[in-house]
Amino acid sequence: MPNPGNVAGGYKASLHNPNVSDEAKQHSKEVLEHEDFSRSPTHAKNPGNVAGGYKAALHNPHVSKETKKHDQEVLEELE
C-alpha cells in the first residue's frame, strides 16, 4: 500500500509542475482538499516498539527529568 505522505506529495508537486495541464492541477487540488492523507489505522505503530522507545528514553542521560516522568506514566498506561 502506498505511503499516504508520498501520495500527497505527488499531488502537491503536480500543482507546481509547469508540465502538468490545468485540468490535472485542478484535479490534484480537489484531491488534496477532500482526501485525508494521514496514516490509516492499519498502519498503527507497533506497541512493542513504542514501549521500547519510552524505555530507552528513561535510560538516556540527555532526557530531562520531566520527560522521563512523562515517559514513565505513558509506559504504565501501555501496560
Backbone bond lengths (Angstrom), bond angles and torsions (degrees), N, CA, C in turn:
res aa  C-N    CA-C-N  psi(-1)  N-CA   C-N-CA  omega(-1)  CA-C   N-CA-C  phi
1 M - - - 1.457 - - 1.527 108.21 -
2 P 1.318 117.87 136.50 1.465 120.85 -177.80 1.526 112.02 -67.59
3 N 1.310 114.63 150.15 1.454 121.65 176.94 1.534 108.45 -71.65
4 P 1.345 118.32 123.43 1.467 120.29 -177.85 1.527 112.96 -57.86
5 G 1.316 117.45 -34.64 1.459 120.40 178.45 1.513 112.20 -65.32
6 N 1.325 116.17 -38.18 1.461 119.78 178.14 1.528 111.27 -69.45
7 V 1.316 116.39 -37.23 1.464 120.27 178.84 1.527 109.47 -64.08
8 A 1.329 116.46 -47.14 1.466 120.16 178.81 1.520 110.25 -61.89
9 G 1.327 117.04 -39.41 1.462 120.57 178.51 1.516 112.45 -62.02
10 G 1.309 116.77 -36.56 1.462 120.59 177.40 1.519 112.07 -64.79
11 Y 1.340 115.61 -42.67 1.467 118.93 177.22 1.526 110.77 -64.90
12 K 1.332 117.09 -41.24 1.466 120.46 179.18 1.526 110.77 -63.52
13 A 1.323 116.16 -41.53 1.464 119.79 179.82 1.523 111.21 -63.00
14 S 1.320 116.72 -37.36 1.469 119.05 -179.17 1.526 111.78 -64.54
15 L 1.324 116.83 -28.12 1.466 120.12 179.11 1.526 112.17 -65.97
16 H 1.324 116.61 -28.05 1.468 121.26 -175.78 1.525 113.06 -106.01
17 N 1.315 116.92 2.27 1.463 120.88 -178.07 1.531 109.29 -88.84
18 P 1.333 117.71 119.69 1.468 119.75 -178.76 1.529 113.57 -67.56
19 N 1.323 117.90 -16.03 1.463 121.18 -179.41 1.530 113.06 -87.63
20 V 1.331 117.33 0.14 1.463 121.84 -179.33 1.527 108.62 -96.28
21 S 1.327 116.14 135.85 1.474 120.90 -178.00 1.531 110.99 -66.33
22 D 1.321 114.91 159.84 1.462 120.40 177.92 1.527 111.24 -62.12
23 E 1.334 116.70 -35.98 1.464 120.47 178.95 1.525 110.70 -64.54
24 A 1.324 116.72 -42.64 1.465 120.54 179.45 1.526 110.68 -67.18
25 K 1.329 116.28 -37.87 1.465 119.74 177.57 1.524 110.48 -64.30
26 Q 1.318 116.90 -40.44 1.462 120.80 178.15 1.524 110.22 -63.55
27 H 1.325 116.57 -42.22 1.462 120.64 178.00 1.526 110.27 -61.25
28 S 1.325 117.18 -45.67 1.465 121.23 179.73 1.523 110.76 -60.54
29 K 1.318 116.33 -41.99 1.462 120.95 179.52 1.525 110.60 -62.04
30 E 1.329 116.99 -43.62 1.465 121.19 179.63 1.524 111.31 -65.02
31 V 1.321 116.70 -41.86 1.465 120.10 179.38 1.522 109.81 -62.74
32 L 1.331 117.36 -45.33 1.460 120.77 -179.57 1.529 111.86 -62.77
33 E 1.328 117.15 -33.99 1.463 120.73 -179.96 1.524 112.64 -74.34
34 H 1.333 117.60 -29.98 1.457 120.23 -171.45 1.523 115.32 -107.78
35 E 1.304 118.70 -18.20 1.460 121.00 -177.44 1.522 110.86 -95.89
36 D 1.323 115.12 150.07 1.462 121.62 175.45 1.524 107.18 -101.84
37 F 1.310 116.50 112.80 1.457 120.64 -177.39 1.523 112.48 -98.97
38 S 1.315 117.12 18.70 1.459 119.35 176.37 1.525 108.94 -74.42
39 R 1.314 115.42 167.93 1.465 120.22 -179.05 1.523 109.41 -64.22
40 S 1.307 116.08 135.96 1.457 120.46 179.13 1.528 109.70 -81.55
41 P 1.338 117.92 158.39 1.462 120.95 -179.44 1.524 113.17 -59.64
42 T 1.323 117.97 -23.34 1.457 119.14 179.39 1.523 111.36 -72.49
43 H 1.331 116.69 -12.22 1.455 120.76 178.39 1.526 110.99 -110.36
44 A 1.327 116.29 34.45 1.457 120.24 -179.83 1.522 109.62 -64.94
45 K 1.305 115.01 156.29 1.457 120.12 -178.98 1.522 110.11 -71.14
46 N 1.310 115.90 148.52 1.451 122.43 177.82 1.528 108.59 -69.68
47 P 1.338 118.64 119.11 1.467 120.81 -177.39 1.530 113.17 -58.31
48 G 1.317 116.98 -34.24 1.464 119.73 178.13 1.514 112.13 -65.45
49 N 1.322 116.01 -39.20 1.462 119.69 178.00 1.525 111.20 -69.79
50 V 1.324 116.85 -37.60 1.464 120.68 178.57 1.525 109.39 -62.85
51 A 1.330 116.40 -48.83 1.464 120.24 179.13 1.523 110.56 -61.18
52 G 1.321 117.03 -40.00 1.461 120.58 178.43 1.513 112.40 -61.72
53 G 1.311 117.39 -36.95 1.461 120.97 177.41 1.517 111.80 -65.56
54 Y 1.326 116.70 -42.23 1.464 119.87 177.52 1.525 110.78 -66.43
55 K 1.328 117.46 -40.26 1.467 120.33 178.29 1.519 111.10 -63.48
56 A 1.310 116.61 -40.37 1.466 120.16 178.67 1.523 110.41 -63.60
57 A 1.318 117.22 -39.03 1.467 120.46 179.45 1.522 111.15 -63.81
58 L 1.329 117.04 -33.84 1.465 120.25 179.03 1.526 111.91 -63.21
59 H 1.316 117.16 -28.26 1.467 121.69 -177.82 1.522 112.93 -100.75
60 N 1.316 117.24 1.74 1.457 121.37 -177.69 1.530 109.14 -88.13
61 P 1.342 118.26 120.29 1.468 120.32 -178.09 1.529 113.66 -67.79
62 H 1.310 118.31 -13.66 1.464 121.83 -179.00 1.526 113.15 -90.63
63 V 1.330 117.02 0.32 1.462 121.73 179.97 1.528 108.37 -95.98
64 S 1.332 116.41 134.74 1.469 120.90 -177.20 1.529 111.61 -67.46
65 K 1.332 115.11 160.07 1.463 120.46 179.08 1.529 110.93 -63.18
66 E 1.330 116.07 -37.47 1.464 119.68 179.68 1.530 110.98 -63.53
67 T 1.310 115.54 -42.05 1.463 119.87 179.62 1.518 110.53 -67.65
68 K 1.330 116.45 -39.63 1.467 119.51 178.27 1.524 110.57 -62.73
69 K 1.337 116.64 -39.00 1.465 119.88 178.09 1.531 109.94 -62.89
70 H 1.322 116.38 -44.63 1.468 120.79 178.59 1.523 110.54 -61.74
71 D 1.328 116.18 -44.92 1.464 120.47 -179.05 1.522 111.27 -62.22
72 Q 1.338 116.90 -38.04 1.462 120.57 178.15 1.526 110.02 -64.26
73 E 1.324 117.05 -41.00 1.467 120.75 178.28 1.525 111.11 -63.56
74 V 1.319 116.52 -41.14 1.467 120.39 178.94 1.524 109.95 -64.16
75 L 1.329 116.82 -42.57 1.468 120.21 178.93 1.523 111.10 -60.71
76 E 1.319 116.96 -40.50 1.466 120.17 179.21 1.526 110.85 -64.59
77 E 1.331 117.13 -35.69 1.466 120.59 177.52 1.525 111.60 -69.73
78 L 1.333 116.38 -33.29 1.465 120.29 -179.26 1.524 111.96 -70.56
79 E 1.310 116.70 -25.36 1.475 119.88 -176.69 1.481 113.20 -80.24
